[in-house]
Amino acid sequence: MELEGLVAVVTGAGRGIGAAIAARFFAEGAAVALWDVDGASADAGARRLDPAQTRAAGARVDVTDEAGVDRAIAETAKRFGRVDVLVNNAGILGLGTTAEMTVDAFERVMRVNVTGVFICCRAVAPVMTRQGRGKIVNISSLSARTGRPVPVNYAASKGAVVSLTQTLARELGPAGIYVNAIAPGPIATEMTGQFTPEFYARLTAGRATRRDGTPEDVAQAAVYLASARSDWVTGVVLDVNGGILMR
């Protein structure tokens, strides 16, 4: 198993991509802390993976709450002994055109999708530094890589995640901490389920593959970046989009 003996934190793990990453990490041997602003979904996910709760634990964590994140990191480290991997997956999707968007709506998405990533990275960095090693995987988006028909607040937030990833990779590398990102294309989840078929078709236009992307596709990429196989890989953005970027 690729992640045997490691301890991972996955944010936004109550559903969708986060839940798939948590499940794949658990299957690969890791102990997993599932965090979600919906604590009930995080707890239910952990119990599905591990009814005995020896290698999986769910917790209500709002990634924009600095004190709450600090507590959750400390509790995870105390429970499992260490924190080897952090996956920053928690995020929200803005809706509407730029003309329709309020500053509050813009900043709300930035607060969760960017500031939340920063808060979690800042909280886990001292733990990983003491260990002399750690892996951070940030979930960005294809919308950060190329112009996409998505709301500007979402695209801007995911572009910022790429810059944050690369800067932290440089800053934390000497401490043995690897920081990378995954940029998924459109993935069939509850979030994308709110799109009209016409809009979803626009998002997937130019795909080189037949099938839709799934949360498991992203989870497999996260395993690679969390495992020893990526031990000389840092500051990269791994595109998982069925070839749409080539368009």
N, C-alpha and C positions, 0 to 999 in steps of 0.2 A: 504494500500500500504506500502511496506517494507521501502521505502526510502523517504517518505513524508517529505518535508521541508528541505532536505539535498541538498548540492551543491557539484557536482562532476566534476572533470577534468579527461578526458580520452584521453590519447595520442595515436597517430596512429589510430584515430577514423574515418578516411576517408573511410575505407573499411574493409571487413573481420571481424575478431574478435573484433577489436576496435569499428567498427560501430554497431555490435550486442550488445556490452556492453553498449554503449551510448543509444541505443534504449531501451534496457531493463531497464536501470536506469531511463530513462525518463518516461517509462510506470509505473514504481514503485513510481513515484512522485517526483523524484529529478530534480533540475535544473542542466543542463549539459553543460559544456564547451568542445566542440569537438576540439581537436588539431590534426593537421597533417602537415607534411612538404608540402603536396599538399593542399594549402589553399582553392582552389576551391572545392575540394571534401569535406573538413571539413565544409565549408559554405553551400554547397548543402545538406549535411547530416543534419545539424542543421535546415535548412529551411523545409526539409521533416518532421522532427519531430514536428516543431513548427513554422509555417509560420509567426506568430506574433513576434517571436524572444523574447518572454518574459521569457521562461524557457530553451531555448537552444541557444547557440551561437557558431559559428565556427570561427577558427582562424588559420592562418598559423604559426606554431611553429616548429622550428628545435630543437629537444631535446638536440643536442650537442652544441647549442649556449647559453652559460651561461647568458649573458645579456638579450637575447630574452626570455628565460624561466622566468627569474626574472620579466621582464616586464609583461609577460602573466599571471603569478600568481597574481601580483598586480592588473592588470586589471580585472581579474576574481573576486578577492575578493572585488574590488570596485563595480563591476557591480551587483553581487549577494549578497554581504554583508559578505561572509565567504567562506571558502573552507573546506568541511568536508571529502571528499574522493578524493584520487588520484589513478588512475589506470595507471600504467606504462606498456602500451602495445606496444608502438612504437618499431619496430625492423626490421632488414633486415636479409636476408638469404645469407650466403656465398655459393659458389659453387666450386667444384674441390677437388682433393685429396691434402694431405699434401705436396706431392712431387711437385705438380703443383702450390701450393699457394705461393704468394709473401708475404713479411712482410707487405706491404701496404694493401693488401687484408685482411690479418688477423686483422690488427689494425683498419681497417675501420669498420668491424663488431663489434669489441670490443667497438669502440668509440660510436656507436649508441646503441648497446644492453646493455652495462654495464655503460659506462660513462654517457650516456643519462639518465639512471635510477637514478644514483647518483645525477646528476645535478637537476633533477626534485624533488627528495626527499629533497635535501638540500634547495631548494627554498621554498617548501611548509611547511617544519618543523616549521619555526618561526610563520607562520600563525596559524597552528594547535596548537602550544604551547600556544599562546596567548588565543586561544579559550578554552584550557584545554582538547581538545579531537580531534581525527582524525583517519581516516583509510587509510592505504596505501596498495594497492594490486599490486604486481609485477607479470608480466606474464613471467614465466620461460618456461620450456619444459621438456617433457619426456626424451629428450636427455641429460638433466642434471642429471637424476636419474639412467640411465643405458646406457651401450654402444649401440649406434644406428648407422646405416649406413648413417650418416649425416656429412657434412664438419666439420673439427676440430674447425674452428673459431666459428661456430655457437654453437657447443656443449660446447666449453669452455666458451663462453659468457653466456650461459644460466646456466651453473654451477656457474659462478660468481654471477649471480643474486640471486641464493639461498643463498650463503654466505653473500651477501650484505643484503638480507632480514633478516636473522637471527641476524646479528650484529646490524642492525638498530632497530630491535624489542627490543633488550636488551637496546640499548642506548636511544631510544625515549619512551620506556614504562613508565617511571616515569612521563612523561609529558602528559600521557593519549593518546598516539598515538600507535595504533596497526599496525603492519607491517606483512603482510603475502604474500604468493606467490601461484600461480596456475601453475601447470605443465601439460599443455595439451599434449595429444598424437596427432597423425596426424589428422588435422581438414581440412575438405573440404573448401578451400578458393582459392582466386586467386593465392596466393603464392604456395600452394601445387599443383595447377593446372598446373604448369610448369614441374612437375615431369612426367616421363614416367609411364605408367601403371605398368610396371615391378618393378620400383623403389618404387612406392607407395605401391605395394603389399608387398614388403620387410619391409616397415615401419610399416604396419598394421599386420604383421604376429604375431600370438599368441593372437589375440584379443578374448576376451570372449563373445563379443556381435556381432550380425549380422551386424548392420548398421554402417556407417561411423559417426565419430564425426562431429558436426556442430558448428558454432560460437555461436549459442544459448546455447549449452551445457556449454560452457565456461562462457557465460554471466550469466547464472543462478548461477554458482559457485561464480562469482564475486559479485552478489547481496548478497549472504549469508555473504561473508567476509566484505562487506560494511555496512551491517545492524546491528541492535542491537542484532540479534541472535548470533553473534560471539563475544560478548563482553567479553569473557574470553578466547579468542583464539588469540594468537600472536606467531610469529616466526615459523609458520607451512607452509608446502608445501602441497597444496591440489591437489592430482592427479586426472586428468579428462582424462582418456585414454581408456575407454572401457575394462579395465582389462589387457591391454598389459603388464603392469609392473609386473604382477604376473608370466609372462613367465620367 
